[in-house]
Amino acid sequence: MKHLISFVSLMLGLILDTTGVRAMELGSLGPTYEISEPHLLQMIEQRLREKERNGELKRLEEQALERGIATVKNPPPVAGLNPTETARTFYFDPGFTLDRNLLGAKGELLFAAGTYKNPLEVVSLSRHLLFFDARDTRQVSKARQLMAFYQGQVKPILVGGSYLELMKSWRLPIYYDQQGRLTRRLGITRVPALVSQEGLRLRIDELALSP
């Protein structure tokens, strides 16, 4: 059965779809026999066959495909971000203090708890990070200007809009800040925002947009 494997994810829903049963004591009305419950996988297969016969399985498959395509084309925008009205510059220190001893493979102490480390001491930010919302034509235009100014040394990261459409248009890799992990970590509240390295800190410029 061609749909069985591809729709294993429906199993839980199919099981939860069963109707609740209330039980009461009716006594013994004749010879009693041990109840043999159908195997779980057999029940699931039976349900899938029923849904395939009535066309529901195909409908569910099409809906899942449509949702997947829509999510890829237009990921959920990062919540809590607004277009920049007033320019702002601030700094982010990516350093951290160890809350426990860091041991090597043989149990030797590499770094003691309380040690301060900064990743920028080891790895530099090779390109500027540019966060912007592709649903806003002003931000897209600003992003193009910045990429030209920095001669391509910019990593474009969307917080809203279709990165696939932009990739096709620009013919460049476009990234997406999934669930706003980077913007929240960096304290960015307005876009477009440009992240650059200055020494052992990250400089963040929230860039004002033209009217």
Protein Blocks (a to p, Z undefined) as FASTA:
>chain_A
ZZlmmmmmmmmmmmmmpccdddddebjabdcdddddddfklmmmmmmmmmmmnommmmmm
mmmmmmmmmmmmmgcddehiacdfbdcdddddfbdcdfbdcddfkopafbdghiacdfkl
mpccfbdcddddfkbmklmmmmmmmmmmnnopaccddfedjfklmmmmnopacdddehhl
mmmmnopabdcdddddehjaccdddddddZZ
